């Protein structure tokens, strides 16, 4: 059985394969995506491991400002400078004469290599360092860097902004062509909450078999950034025992399904107000009455509100709170990595995991939450834990597309207007692993959830 992997990627050993040999590393991304902090984190990790020195070449950026920014992210450049392991080289003016500029660039890179030796030479930003150079000049610069890599095993790292400047694009494309490592940094700005940043591996392609192509960037105040994957890395396998059932204690539900197969996943969906949360609360309450433990995670409503909602339909929820752990997780306050970790760390404590309000995740993370749901569903199955989820039906992100192929069961709740009243309808759309014929029933919400006649 495959287990969930430790979420954080070792930036030197795993991402850069140890940096044992000479290398050219190129980062590309829009302004503000975090390229500089990724470079800083690589340098910090390199020095902290006593692997060598680092030279930092800054073009048109105050070295004092750079130090201040690094300090904000827990990277103390003064400490490394005082012990002779890091040195800043500032270029505060760039000549308009091509020959003088090439000479200037050769001089500063040569000085940086002389200090770093087989260590790291960071050149930032690449737009100002290399942008505007002719192809002839770029060939000469690459020749200088290649000579340093051959003679001293120097590691170079630079970063480019993705823009439409033809002069910068020429330099970026040229360096990426000869680089050993190319990474693209992207950022998504949700409707609310902090931006989400991601790093995609462009080169080396052989990295696909080792780590995911896209990693999540986790900013920290201790070490610059952390790179993380979430979910299951690699293949997974699972054995399903159809006779291993978890009975809910909800009479009509157990009668129709024969009990939930442990490890199965059920999605409850429907428009707003159809009773999705109350059905999940009803299942959780009745399961807890049978002695099973439930982790109920809501992405919208606070625990007190859910408790009162359960009491409102006649459940003595306080009598089973030792077996139901109801928590609220605000999607604004987490990343998908921490969310996956938060769920799976409870894997041995609960028989049922409830994720109420998946639409809130979609609003915050967009389609990237698809991978989280796929992995959490598979992980529950591997560990024989039953997963119950709810999601509002949306025209923009329908429930029966990618998610329908992942979950084992889909229960759709509807409301149909009849004269001056609304009729509640529960449809068993799909119940894989359970001997259930897809059908629709009328149901009521009163003293609990009661199933009425078949439509």
Helices and strands as residue ranges (DSSP letters): E 8-9, G 17-19, E 23-29, H 35-48, E 54-59, H 63-72, H 77-82, E 86-91, H 98-116, E 120-124, H 126-130, H 135-152, E 155-161, H 166-178, E 181-188, E 196-203, G 205-209, E 214-219, E 225-228, E 245-246, H 251-257, E 260-261, E 265-270, H 276-289, E 294-298, H 303-312, G 317-320, E 324-328, G 331-333, H 336-344, E 352-356, H 358-365, G 366-368, H 369-382, E 386-392, G 403-405, E 409-418, E 421-431, E 439-445, E 449-454
